[in-house]
């Protein structure tokens, strides 16, 4: 509970007690003819106390929800940052895969008339090396895609929690 909340509650309690004391003194001065109005005033003081307690309870709920919303917003921002990084990693992996596939295609397309068996062997080794690189790049791309998809799901889950907290706060405010 914050200091301001405590002061507000204390001031409200003092005001209620002062009003009750003033009403009691006033009612005693009026004598027996005001018994009905004293009962009405007592009932009204009770209603004010109940209203004050309900307001205090709502304020406590709003403060708790505010803390939860702040924490959830932080989690959402963290997941969002990780998702952005994962997306960048995926785009880089896609680029490396394209480069490797292009290198294979280029090595296989180049017309080489009159090449020796040794040169053909070197070209075949080069194509094999490019294929291995392409396979590794494709595996890294798939891994990056899975990581990005997992983070996207985590982001959606955190966003859903955020929206639930906002809805709960709106309900408390409407009361």
Secondary structure, 3 states (H helix, E strand, C coil): CCHHHHHHHHHHHHHHHHHHHHHHHHHHHHHHHHHHHHHHHHHHHHHHHHHHHHHHHHHHHHHHHHHHHHHHHHHHHHHHHHHHHHHHHHHHHHHHHHHHHHHHHHHHHCCCCCCCHHHHHHHHHHHHHHHHHHHHHHHHHHHHHHHHHHHHHHHHHHHHHHHHHHHHHHHHHHC
